[in-house]
């Protein structure tokens, strides 16, 4: 088969789409992967042995008012308020390129779409090519957000106010706490469910992509959340197929990080907290200062992949006064990109303080690392509740009104999974899940099953 892949313009989407593209190619299929020139240069690495099977096509974004000139991914945006302008540029450039490729002599057999290109199913259908939607979110979080109709603001399950997201839906047939908390729902509702400057809402995009797809692939595993995959299949009324978890291998280039790895080598096995909050979340100076003080108060060795605050001005006040000196030798603060998969695989790392993004969860559990969860946006709240229920992580206590957190709550959660007796239970659970998340044989089997479904679906359509 020849599969065309359209990821959204975010690191947390381009990287897993690229990893899946390589795994599809290793099964002998051809892949065309669309991205932008800057993202291709900084993110997409295709091994020489797959170069004949994976074609990376650069798509140049048009100039859009208010969009910074070099912004080609969400991480490049200084403010979340600019996200609609990136969507406008994406819609314009990628819909045109999709139409061009669908008219090539060797057109693709399938278009595999992310949540954002809501125009793709109709465009592909005009050329007789089916679409499949690939969700990079887990099945539990997707179940909370509802069926395609609800995402598009229709039907009995439509989300018309934030409070609708704080209760477990009545179609979930088992007891669970997987839902948004009040402060999460209030922050999430408008950006997700209200149309923005691109003309539609984020939720509408996702709903339209699911509605227009023949089947839905979920970056998940039947061994991890079978109950939620069943719920989602009933909600979507079409095949929902786990494609595996495909965490990136810990083989990244560590040039410039040799001293960090040497520091880790000197720490006791399982003693270090690795802290990182992904490429999407834009933390404030106050939040970063609280996190710093929480890491300090925990008394544990830590390695922090630090990104400047969203309200940074002259570079002053990013960290508490005297913090670096007080934690000298016990803690490392690394600015800029770090080889996260490599660091999480190091034997001295025992806990991961994370925002509970699905990519980070996948990477942490694949390496058998206990999780301390500080969800910040999107699907991260439901993800955190799911992991707490499965006893592989602890969620940091929050103020129910505004979502604020205190240094003592961070320190307590860290010590609970690393130092206290209860941590042994978490350790046993994550070791079990590492055999699921980090099992390349099982993950590749999921990819093969997904590809088999695509192939059978194509034959049925032709028949």
C-alpha positions in Angstrom: 0.0 0.0 0.0 0.9 3.7 -0.3 -0.2 5.7 2.7 -0.3 9.5 2.8 0.1 10.9 6.4 -1.0 14.4 7.5 0.1 15.3 11.1 -0.8 18.5 12.8 2.0 21.1 13.2 3.1 20.2 16.8 6.2 18.4 18.0 4.0 15.9 19.9 2.2 15.1 16.6 4.9 15.2 14.0 7.3 12.9 16.0 4.9 10.0 16.6 3.6 10.3 13.1 7.2 10.0 11.9 7.8 7.0 14.2 4.7 5.3 12.9 5.8 6.1 9.3 9.0 4.2 9.8 7.3 1.3 11.4 4.8 1.1 8.4 7.7 1.3 6.0 9.5 -1.6 7.8 6.4 -3.7 6.9 7.1 -3.0 3.2 4.6 -0.3 2.5 5.3 3.1 1.0 4.6 6.3 3.0 4.3 10.0 2.0 4.7 12.2 5.0 3.7 15.9 4.8 5.3 18.6 7.0 7.0 22.0 6.7 10.6 22.7 5.8 11.6 23.8 9.3 9.9 20.8 11.0 11.5 18.4 8.5 15.0 19.8 9.3 14.6 19.7 13.1 12.4 16.6 13.7 12.2 14.1 10.8 15.0 11.6 10.5 14.5 8.7 8.1 17.1 5.9 8.2 18.9 5.3 5.0 17.5 1.8 4.7 13.9 3.3 4.6 14.7 6.2 2.3 13.2 4.4 -0.7 9.9 3.8 1.1 9.3 7.0 3.1 9.0 10.2 1.0 8.9 13.5 3.1 7.2 16.3 1.3 7.8 19.9 2.4 4.8 22.1 2.5 5.4 25.9 2.6 3.0 27.8 4.8 1.6 31.1 3.3 2.1 34.4 5.1 -0.8 34.9 7.5 -1.4 38.1 9.4 -0.3 37.9 13.1 1.5 34.6 12.6 5.3 35.0 13.3 7.3 34.5 10.1 9.2 31.5 11.3 6.3 29.8 13.1 5.8 26.3 11.7 4.8 24.5 14.8 2.9 25.3 18.0 6.1 25.5 20.0 7.1 28.5 17.8 4.1 30.5 19.0 4.8 33.0 21.8 1.2 32.8 22.9 -1.7 30.3 22.6 -3.8 33.2 21.2 -1.9 32.7 18.0 -2.8 29.1 17.4 -5.8 29.9 15.1 -3.5 31.7 12.7 -1.3 28.6 12.5 -4.4 26.6 11.7 -5.4 29.1 9.0 -1.9 28.6 7.4 -2.1 24.9 7.8 -5.6 24.6 6.3 -4.6 26.6 3.2 -1.2 25.0 2.4 -1.9 21.4 3.4 -5.3 21.2 1.7 -3.8 22.4 -1.6 -0.9 19.9 -1.3 -3.2 17.1 -0.5 -5.2 17.8 -3.7 -2.0 17.8 -5.7 -0.9 14.5 -4.4 -4.3 12.9 -4.9 -4.0 13.8 -8.6 -0.6 12.2 -9.0 -0.4 9.1 -11.2 0.5 6.9 -8.3 -2.0 8.3 -5.8 -2.1 6.9 -2.3 -4.4 4.0 -1.2 -5.1 5.7 2.1 -4.9 9.2 3.7 -4.0 8.9 7.4 -5.0 12.1 9.2 -4.4 13.7 12.5 -7.3 15.5 14.4 -6.8 18.8 12.6 -7.3 18.4 8.8 -11.1 18.3 8.9 -11.3 19.1 5.2 -9.2 16.0 4.2 -12.0 13.3 4.2 -14.1 15.2 1.6 -11.0 16.0 -0.5 -9.9 12.4 -0.5 -13.4 11.1 -1.3 -13.5 13.2 -4.4 -10.6 11.1 -5.7 -12.0 7.8 -4.5 -9.4 7.5 -1.7 -10.5 6.5 1.8 -9.4 8.3 5.0 -8.4 6.8 8.4 -8.1 9.0 11.5 -5.1 8.4 13.7 -5.6 9.6 17.3 -2.6 10.4 19.3 -4.8 10.6 22.4 -5.7 7.7 24.6 -9.1 5.9 24.4 -10.1 7.0 27.9 -9.7 10.7 27.3 -11.4 10.5 23.9 -14.4 8.7 25.5 -14.8 11.6 27.9 -15.0 14.1 25.0 -17.8 12.1 23.4 -18.8 10.8 19.9 -18.2 12.8 16.7 -21.6 14.5 16.9 -20.9 15.8 20.4 -17.5 17.1 19.3 -19.3 19.0 16.5 -21.9 20.4 18.9 -24.8 18.1 17.9 -26.8 15.4 19.5 -27.7 14.5 23.1 -24.1 14.3 24.2 -23.1 17.8 22.9 -20.9 19.7 25.3 -22.5 23.1 25.6 -20.9 24.3 28.9 -17.7 23.4 30.9 -19.7 21.5 33.5 -20.6 18.9 30.9 -17.0 17.8 30.9 -16.7 17.3 34.7 -19.0 14.3 35.0 -18.4 10.8 33.8 -20.8 10.3 30.8 -23.7 7.9 31.3 -22.5 5.8 28.4 -19.5 4.6 30.4 -20.6 1.3 31.9 -18.1 1.0 34.8 -17.1 3.1 37.8 -14.4 5.6 37.1 -13.1 9.1 38.0 -11.8 9.8 34.5 -13.2 13.3 33.7 -12.1 16.9 33.9 -12.0 18.8 37.1 -13.8 22.1 37.3 -10.7 24.3 36.7 -9.6 22.2 33.8 -13.0 22.3 32.1 -13.2 26.0 32.5 -9.8 26.5 30.9 -10.4 23.9 28.2 -13.9 24.6 27.1 -13.5 27.8 25.0 -10.3 26.9 23.2 -11.7 23.4 22.4 -15.4 23.9 21.7 -15.8 27.5 20.5 -15.0 28.4 16.9 -11.8 30.3 16.6 -10.2 32.6 14.0 -9.8 29.6 11.6 -13.6 29.3 11.4 -14.1 26.1 13.3 -13.3 24.8 16.8 -10.6 22.3 17.7 -13.3 19.8 18.7 -15.2 20.3 15.4 -12.0 19.4 13.5 -11.6 16.2 15.4 -15.3 15.3 15.1 -15.3 15.9 11.4 -12.1 13.8 10.9 -13.6 10.9 12.8 -16.9 11.2 11.0 -15.3 11.2 7.6 -12.9 8.3 8.3 -13.6 4.6 7.5 -11.8 3.6 10.7 -10.0 5.1 13.6 -6.5 4.1 14.8 -5.7 4.8 18.5 -2.2 5.1 19.8 -3.0 2.7 22.6 -3.0 -1.0 23.5 -5.7 -3.5 24.3 -3.6 -4.7 27.2 -3.6 -1.2 28.7 -7.1 0.2 28.4 -9.4 -2.6 26.9 -12.5 -1.3 28.6 -12.1 2.2 27.2 -11.4 0.9 23.7 -14.7 -0.9 23.8 -16.5 2.3 24.9 -14.9 4.2 22.1 -15.9 1.6 19.5 -19.5 1.9 20.5 -19.4 5.7 20.5 -17.8 6.0 17.1 -19.8 3.2 15.4 -16.9 2.2 13.3 -13.7 0.1 13.8 -11.5 1.5 16.5 -8.1 -0.2 16.3 -5.1 0.2 18.7 -2.0 0.8 16.6 0.4 0.3 19.5 2.3 2.8 21.5 5.6 3.1 19.5 7.7 5.1 22.0 10.8 6.6 20.4 13.9 4.4 20.9 16.5 5.8 23.4 19.0 6.3 20.6 19.0 10.1 20.3 22.2 12.0 19.7 23.5 13.1 23.1 26.1 15.6 21.7 26.2 18.5 24.2 24.6 16.4 26.9 27.6 14.2 27.9 28.0 16.0 31.3 24.3 15.4 32.1 24.7 11.6 31.4 27.9 11.5 33.5 26.0 13.2 36.4 23.3 10.5 36.1 25.9 7.8 36.1 27.0 9.0 39.6 23.5 8.8 41.1 22.0 5.7 42.8 19.7 3.5 40.7 16.1 4.7 40.7 16.8 7.8 42.8 16.5 10.7 40.3 13.4 12.6 39.4 13.2 13.7 35.8 11.0 16.7 35.3 9.6 17.9 32.0 6.4 19.4 30.8 6.4 18.9 27.0 6.5 21.3 24.1 2.9 22.6 24.2 2.3 23.8 27.8 3.3 27.4 28.4 4.0 27.7 32.1 4.2 31.1 34.0 7.1 32.3 36.1 5.0 31.7 39.2 4.3 28.1 38.3 7.9 27.4 37.4 9.1 28.9 40.7 6.6 26.7 42.6 7.9 23.6 40.7 11.5 24.6 41.5 10.7 25.0 45.2 8.8 21.7 45.2 11.8 19.8 43.6 14.1 21.4 46.2 11.8 20.6 49.1 11.5 16.9 48.1 15.2 16.4 49.0 15.6 14.1 46.0 18.1 14.4 43.2 16.5 15.8 40.0 17.1 16.6 36.4 14.8 19.3 35.0 14.3 19.9 31.3 13.5 23.6 31.7 11.7 25.9 29.3 11.4 29.6 29.9 8.0 30.9 31.2 5.4 32.2 28.8 5.6 35.6 30.6 9.4 35.8 30.4 10.8 39.3 29.7 14.4 40.0 30.4 15.4 36.5 31.7 15.3 37.5 35.3 13.2 35.8 38.0 12.7 32.6 36.1 13.9 30.6 39.2 13.8 31.4 42.9 16.7 33.5 44.2 19.5 31.2 45.3 17.8 28.1 44.0 20.7 27.0 41.7 23.2 27.4 44.4 21.1 25.5 47.0 20.6 22.5 44.8 24.1 22.5 43.4 25.2 18.9 43.0 21.8 17.5 43.8 19.8 18.9 40.9 20.5 19.8 37.3 18.5 22.4 35.3 18.9 21.8 31.5 17.7 24.6 29.2 16.7 23.7 25.6 16.2 20.4 24.0 17.2 17.2 25.9 17.3 13.6 24.7 14.3 12.7 26.8 13.9 9.0 25.7 17.6 8.5 26.5 17.4 10.1 29.9 14.2 8.2 30.9 16.0 5.0 30.0 18.9 5.7 32.4 18.9 3.3 35.4 19.2 6.2 37.9 15.9 7.8 36.8 13.1 6.5 39.1 10.3 9.0 38.7 9.0 11.4 36.0 7.3 14.6 37.0 5.2 15.2 33.9 2.2 17.1 32.5 0.6 13.8 31.6 0.7 14.3 27.9 0.2 11.0 26.1 3.6 11.1 24.4 5.4 11.6 27.7 3.3 8.9 29.4 4.2 6.5 26.7 7.9 7.3 27.0 7.9 7.1 30.8 6.0 3.8 31.0 8.0 2.2 28.2 11.0 2.7 30.5 9.3 1.5 33.7 9.5 4.9 35.4 7.0 5.9 38.1 4.8 9.0 37.3 4.0 12.1 39.2 1.3 13.9 37.3 0.7 17.7 37.0 -1.8 18.0 34.1 -1.9 21.4 32.5 -4.1 21.3 29.3 -6.0 19.3 26.7 -6.4 15.6 27.5 -3.9 15.6 30.3 -6.4 15.7 33.2 -8.3 12.6 32.1 -5.0 10.9 31.4 -3.8 11.6 34.9 -7.0 10.2 36.4 -6.7 7.0 34.4 -3.1 6.5 35.5 -4.0 7.0 39.2 -6.8 4.4 38.8 -4.3 2.0 37.3 -1.9 2.7 40.2 1.1 3.7 38.1 1.2 7.3 39.3 0.3 10.0 41.8 -1.4 13.3 40.9 -0.2 16.5 42.5 -2.9 18.0 44.8 -4.5 21.2 43.3 -6.8 24.0 44.4 -10.2 23.1 43.0 -11.1 26.7 42.2 -8.1 27.9 40.2 -5.9 24.8 39.7 -3.0 26.3 41.6 -0.5 24.0 43.3 1.9 24.4 46.2 5.5 23.4 46.5 4.7 21.1 49.5 2.2 19.2 47.3 4.8 18.6 44.6 7.4 17.5 47.2 4.9 15.2 48.9 3.8 13.5 45.6 7.5 13.0 44.6 8.4 11.4 47.9 5.3 9.2 47.8 6.4 7.4 44.6 10.2 7.4 45.3 10.8 7.2 49.0 7.7 6.0 50.9 6.7 2.3 51.1 3.8 2.9 48.7 6.3 3.6 46.0 7.1 -0.1 45.8 3.6 -0.8 44.6 3.9 1.9 41.9 7.3 0.4 40.9 5.9 -3.1 40.5 3.0 -1.7 38.4 5.1 0.3 36.0 7.5 -2.6 35.5 4.5 -4.7 34.4 3.4 -1.9 32.0 6.9 -1.5 30.6 6.4 -5.0 29.1 3.4 -3.5 27.2 4.5 0.0 26.4 8.2 -0.8 25.7 7.6 -4.1 23.8 8.6 -3.5 20.2 7.4 -6.9 19.1 3.9 -6.2 20.5 3.9 -2.7 19.2 4.9 -3.8 15.7 2.2 -6.5 15.9 -0.4 -3.8 16.5 0.9 -1.9 13.4 0.6 -5.0 11.3 -2.9 -5.6 12.5 -3.8 -2.0 11.7 -2.3 -2.3 8.2 -4.2 -5.5 7.7 -7.4 -3.7 8.5 -6.6 -1.0 6.0 -5.8 -3.6 3.3 -9.0 -5.5 4.0 -11.1 -2.3 4.0 -9.6 -1.4 0.6 -10.5 -4.8 -0.9 -14.0 -4.5 0.4 -14.3 -1.0 -1.1 -13.0 -2.3 -4.5 -15.3 -5.3 -4.3 
